[in-house]
């Protein structure tokens, strides 16, 4: 593949309507990808005619089917199969604007010294309600996810002035809209030990890659996020996964001391308070289930810690 080729990796799990919408958005791109790799880990078969429509538009298509549901494993399978110079992971519930790929490749083209290892595209929520704005406000007020790695390579990279106006150094880029240069993507692997809903596997990968590779976020580009249920776990299991995976990331990827652990405690307490408050305010059971799952996971971790202190490993 030539220097300007891009591979799109789409992990999908029983969301045919979302996948159909994304495929159509890729067909409408002003600069089409060289290949699209769809990795399905759900029970439903991917519609063959949908992929054929993409092939008819001149895009190479590959379907990979995995037996077990895991967003980390699905993304890894796509990364391993991708042959484009730029590998762009897009979740199936994303909607790219028609010129997104053209503008993203334009950013990479300005980086003639190849200092930029990866570019993440921030989300714009499709249904940004007043309640969502209150949720974001509470998220910031409660100090959620302020723990960070000590070293971020992008902070020490000097870019051409025009490109520097377009990009900002990032300690984390989301796996839902994450692009990497091929040489970085080939060595990048999401941690497949993450539990359940797999919250945080992209954060862990970003922290690990970002120590040695310069990762950035675009300042102007956005991809629309229109989420839908996909069967990756009920809300109580998501709460358990949140606690388990945050603790896993901090232990393995932040080089944190007491200050970092204090921020983690604030984050986990904030997550519990936020979901519990939303359950009371909105009377939606899933927020309560998330809070209970998170509390149960933290209780289990504390009991294990006490056991280790009393009985040793």
HUMO-V778933 format. One record per backbone hydrogen bond with DSSP energy under -0.5 kcal/mol. NH is the residue of the N-H (numbers start at 1). CO is the residue of the C=O. If there is no record, write none. Layout:
nh=NH co=CO
nh=NH co=CO
This chain:
nh=5 co=2
nh=7 co=86
nh=8 co=35
nh=9 co=7
nh=9 co=88
nh=10 co=8
nh=10 co=37
nh=11 co=9
nh=12 co=39
nh=19 co=15
nh=20 co=16
nh=21 co=17
nh=22 co=18
nh=23 co=19
nh=24 co=20
nh=25 co=21
nh=26 co=22
nh=27 co=23
nh=28 co=24
nh=29 co=26
nh=30 co=98
nh=32 co=30
nh=34 co=6
nh=35 co=6
nh=36 co=60
nh=37 co=8
nh=38 co=36
nh=38 co=62
nh=39 co=10
nh=39 co=37
nh=40 co=38
nh=40 co=64
nh=41 co=12
nh=41 co=39
nh=50 co=47
nh=51 co=47
nh=52 co=48
nh=53 co=49
nh=54 co=50
nh=55 co=51
nh=56 co=52
nh=57 co=53
nh=57 co=54
nh=58 co=55
nh=59 co=54
nh=60 co=34
nh=62 co=36
nh=64 co=38
nh=64 co=62
nh=66 co=40
nh=70 co=68
nh=74 co=70
nh=75 co=71
nh=76 co=72
nh=77 co=73
nh=78 co=74
nh=79 co=75
nh=80 co=76
nh=81 co=77
nh=82 co=78
nh=86 co=5
nh=87 co=180
nh=88 co=7
nh=88 co=86
nh=89 co=87
nh=89 co=178
nh=90 co=9
nh=91 co=176
nh=92 co=11
nh=94 co=91
nh=95 co=224
nh=100 co=97
nh=103 co=99
nh=104 co=100
nh=105 co=101
nh=106 co=102
nh=107 co=103
nh=108 co=104
nh=109 co=105
nh=110 co=106
nh=111 co=107
nh=111 co=108
nh=112 co=110
nh=114 co=111
nh=117 co=115
nh=117 co=214
nh=118 co=214
nh=119 co=179
nh=120 co=216
nh=121 co=177
nh=122 co=120
nh=124 co=223
nh=126 co=225
nh=128 co=125
nh=128 co=126
nh=129 co=127
nh=133 co=129
nh=134 co=130
nh=135 co=131
nh=136 co=132
nh=137 co=133
nh=138 co=134
nh=139 co=135
nh=140 co=136
nh=141 co=137
nh=142 co=138
nh=143 co=140
nh=144 co=139
nh=146 co=143
nh=150 co=254
nh=153 co=210
nh=155 co=152
nh=156 co=153
nh=157 co=154
nh=159 co=157
nh=164 co=160
nh=165 co=161
nh=166 co=163
nh=167 co=163
nh=168 co=217
nh=170 co=215
nh=177 co=174
nh=178 co=89
nh=178 co=175
nh=179 co=119
nh=180 co=87
nh=181 co=117
nh=182 co=85
nh=184 co=181
nh=185 co=181
nh=186 co=182
nh=187 co=183
nh=187 co=184
nh=188 co=184
nh=188 co=185
nh=192 co=190
nh=194 co=191
nh=198 co=195
nh=201 co=198
nh=204 co=200
nh=205 co=201
nh=206 co=202
nh=207 co=203
nh=208 co=204
nh=209 co=205
nh=210 co=206
nh=211 co=207
nh=211 co=208
nh=212 co=209
nh=213 co=209
nh=215 co=213
nh=216 co=118
nh=217 co=168
nh=218 co=120
nh=219 co=166
nh=223 co=122
nh=224 co=95
nh=225 co=124
nh=226 co=93
nh=226 co=224
nh=238 co=234
nh=239 co=235
nh=240 co=236
nh=241 co=237
nh=242 co=238
nh=243 co=239
nh=244 co=240
nh=245 co=241
nh=246 co=242
nh=247 co=243
nh=248 co=244
nh=249 co=245
nh=250 co=246
nh=251 co=247
nh=252 co=248
nh=253 co=249
nh=254 co=250
nh=256 co=250
nh=261 co=257
nh=262 co=258
nh=263 co=259
nh=264 co=260
nh=265 co=261
nh=266 co=262
nh=267 co=263
nh=268 co=264
nh=269 co=265
nh=270 co=266
nh=271 co=267
nh=272 co=268
nh=273 co=269
nh=274 co=270
nh=275 co=271
nh=276 co=272
nh=277 co=273
nh=278 co=274
nh=279 co=275
nh=280 co=276
nh=281 co=277
nh=282 co=278
nh=283 co=279
nh=285 co=283
nh=287 co=284
nh=288 co=284
nh=289 co=285
nh=290 co=286
nh=291 co=287
nh=292 co=288
nh=293 co=289
nh=294 co=290
nh=295 co=291
nh=296 co=292
nh=297 co=293
nh=298 co=294
nh=299 co=295
nh=300 co=296
nh=301 co=297
nh=302 co=298
nh=303 co=299
nh=304 co=300
nh=305 co=301
nh=306 co=302
nh=307 co=303
nh=308 co=304
nh=309 co=305
nh=310 co=306
nh=311 co=307
nh=312 co=308
